Amino acid sequence: MRLDENKKIMDYEDVRNRIKECERYITSLKEELNEREVDSIGFDYFDKDLDIRIKEAEVTLIELKEILKTEPPQPELPPQGLLFKIEGKIEELEIQYIKNYFDDRAYTTVKYERDRKIEISLTMILMALGNFASAASLNKFENRKMNVSSFVKGKINGKPFYGWLGKTVIKENDYVEMVVIEKDNCYIAYAITLPEKRLIMITPECEYGRYYMVKLSVLGSIILGLIPFFLLHFLVLVMIII
């Protein structure tokens, strides 16, 4: 998604990582400080420097935690309720541009576990055959891709709504149609259309649809079917070596 340079893109995953790093840094500094002996006068110059660095790091940690509090609710994938259509004018609107995950692992279904088992099985076969490079390249679960998305929240027909979308061009007073679920007296939007402009905005990575699911199922069947074949050849190879 292309964004204007003046639009700030938040990466809360990076904030979480920085919090962990900051906590480890503070812990290491405190351990170093505790290991030093303190004379009757007090800290020496270097110990004072350590104390200052600890306080500065603690201030940074507080600031990072405050930033993390602004993180919006995570995408609910797939929708945890009945989808239906609403329409009306957008009365209020706020948009944040955020990096987030919309891959298989973002979905709370057995799909990820099934795909994970397929990946592990094929990786083990390739490693057993000595093809470590191909095995490493298959490990997509450790190399997740983040999408720059638009988190939108506002009000329509007097009721609050929010949603995670791709490139978003909606604004206040636009007449829109939304595909939503309702939760806690709030709409969660999974698609928004501008009928007048014939534009549709959807949750990132949702464009795969049924074709992608069929392709993935076929690929999984092929991989699972090849497992006995590779295992048999591997056992024969072992017997020859022995």
N, C-alpha and C positions, 0 to 999 in steps of 0.2 A: 504494500500500500504506500503510495507516495503522499507525503505530507509536506506542508509548508515548513520552511526552516524555523519560523517563529513559533511553531507549535511544540510544546514541551512533551516529550515522551517519557513516561514513568516506567521504571523497571523495579517492581517490588521484590522480585526474586533476588536481584542484585542487592537491594537494601537488606534482605534477610541474611544474605551471605556476609555482608559488611558487618552486621550486628554480631554474627558468630565470630568473625575475625577480631572484632573489637573486644569481645568478651574474652577470647583467648589471650589477646595482647595484654589486657588488664590483669588477668590471672598470672601471666608470666612475670609482669612487672612487680606485682605484689609478692610473688614467691622470691624474686630476686631481692626485693627490699627486706623481706623477713629474714633472709639468710645473712644479711649484713649486721655486723655488731654495732651497737650504738654506744658511744662513750658518754661520760657524765655531762658533757656540754650539750650534746644533741647530735643531729645528723651532720655528716661532713658535706662538702659541696656537692659531690656526686649523688649522695643520698637525697639531697634536696631536689636535685634535678629529676631523680626518679619519682619523687613524690609529686612534682609538678606535672610530669608526663602522665602519671596515673590520673590526676584530677582532670587534665585535658581530655584524656581518653574517655573518662566517665561522662564528661559533658557531651562529647561526640556520640556516645552510646545513647544518652537520653534523647538527643536530637534525632538519631536514626529511629528510635522506637516511636517517637512522635510522628515521624513521616509514615511509618508502617501502620499507624492507627487510621490513616486516611485511605488505606486500601479498601476498595469496594468488595462486595461479596463475590466469591468465585463463580464462574459459569456453572450452571447446573446442566450437565450433559450426560445422557440425553434428557429432555424435558421430563421433570418429575410430576407430571400431571397431564390433564386433557388439554390439548391445544385447541384454541378457537380464535375467531377473527373479531377484532373490534375496529372501529373507525371514528375519527373525529379530529379536532384541531389540537395541536400541541400547545398547551397553555404555559408550561414552563419547560426549560431544557438546559441541561448542563452536560458538556462532553469532556471526557478525559481520554487522552491517548496513552495506552498502556501496553507494554509487552506482556504476553501471557501464553500459556500452553493451550492448544486446541487439538492435540494429537490423540492417539488411542488411549493413552494413560489418563487423559482428562475425563474419559467417560467412565461412569460408575456402573459398568456392566461386566459380564464374563468375557467379553470380546478381548479385552487386553490380556487376560490370563490365558486364553486360548492361543492368541498370537505369540505370547511370551513362550509357551511350551513348544510351539512350532520352531521359533527362533533358537531356543536352547537345544532342541533335538538336532537340528541341522548344523548348528555350531559344533556340537560334540562330534558329529560324524566327520565334519571337515577337519577338526583338530586331530581326530584319530587317524585320519588319512594323511596328516602332516601338512594340510593346507591352512596354515595359521593366518595368512594374509586375508584369505576369503572369509575365514571365520570371524576375524576382527571386523571386517567391513559389514558383516551381517548384524553386528550388535547395535542396531539402531536405537534400542531402548536406553542406551547409555549416552546417546547423542541426540537429545530432543531439540526440536526446532521451536522457537518462539515466534509468534505472530504479533505484529503491531496492530492493535485493535482499538476500536472506539467504544469506550464504556459510556453509554448514554443513560441519563436519568432525568426525570421530569414529571410532568403531570398531563394527563389526557382525560377529558370528560370528568374532571374533578377528582381523579384517582391517580396516585403515584405509579410510576412505571420505571423499570430500568432494564438494560440488556447489553450484551456484548455483541458488537457488530464489526464488519469490515470497514471499508471506506464509507464515511457517513456525510451526507450533504443536507440533512434535515435541519430545520431551524424553527424557532418559535412562530406560532400562527400558521404553520404548514398543515394542510389537510392530509392526513395519512391513514393508511390501513396497517394494522399490526396483527401478527400471529403471536399469540401469547398464551401463558398459563396464568392462573391467579393463585397467589400464595400470600397469606397474612394480609389480606386486603390491599394487595399490590400486584400489578401486572409485571410479569417477566417476559420481555419481548425476545423472540427468536428470529423474527423477520419484520422489516418495516418497508412499506412501499409508498411511493409518491405517485398516485394514479395519474395526476396531471402531466408529470414528466416521464411516466412509464419507467421509473427506476425502482429497483429493489435492493435492499441492504439486508444481509443475513449474517449469522454467526460464522466466523472464519472457519474454513476447512469443512463446511457443511455441504460444499458443492459436489462431493464425491457421490453421495446418494446410493441408490440401489445397485448401479453398475459396479461401483467400487466394492461393495459388500460381496457381490457375486464373484468378482475377480479374486478377492481375497480368499473366499471360501474354496474356490478351485485351486488356487495356489497352495493353500493349506492341505488339501486332499492329496495333491501331487507330492508335496514334501513328505507327508506322513506315509504315503505309499512307497516312497523311495528309501525310507529308513531300513526296512528288512533287507533290501537289495544291498545297500552299502554295508550293513552289519555283516551280511554273509560274506562279502568280498573281504572285509576286514579280518574276519575269523580265518578265512582261507589263507590270507597273507600271513597271519600270525603262525598258523600251523606250518607253513612252508619255512618260515624263519626258524622255528623251533626244530 
